[in-house]
Amino acid sequence: MVTVKFTRALRRFYPDLAPFEMEADTVAQIVQGLEEKYPGLQNYIVDEQGHLRQHVNIFVENSLIKDRETLNDKLDPGNEVYIMQALSGG
């Protein structure tokens, strides 16, 4: 099991969004599982090709994922995965 956590900014769109645990071997499996639990959230995270959107970052433990195109970064049991909005500005 891995733990999936989110930034509070995403709660504007999904008020029931809360950390949860799920079975997943890759980040792609997490995104698929999120769609089942929170319909529509997948479209916020990935584009039509399944690539991570520019304004979204995903961390596994303290490391930013490397594969933004297929999301095939591997997960180990017990990992914490953080999904957050990328912030920009000046």
C-alpha positions, 0 to 999 in steps of 0.5 A: 500500500502507498499513501496518497496525499494532496495539497489543500489547493485541490480541495477547492475543486474536490472538497472531499479530497483526503489522504488515502491508501491504495495498492499501486506499483506506479504513479500511473496506477495512482492516477487511474485509481484517483479517477475511480475515487474522485471522478474528473480528478484525472483530467486535472492531473493529466492531459489528453495524452496521459502526460502530467499537466504543466501545473501539477507536480507529483512527488514520491517521498521527497523526490519529484517524479522523473517520468512526466509522460507515462507516469511509470515511476515505480513505487514501493510499499509504504511510499508516500505520494504527494500530488500538488499544484505547481506554483508560479509567479513573480 
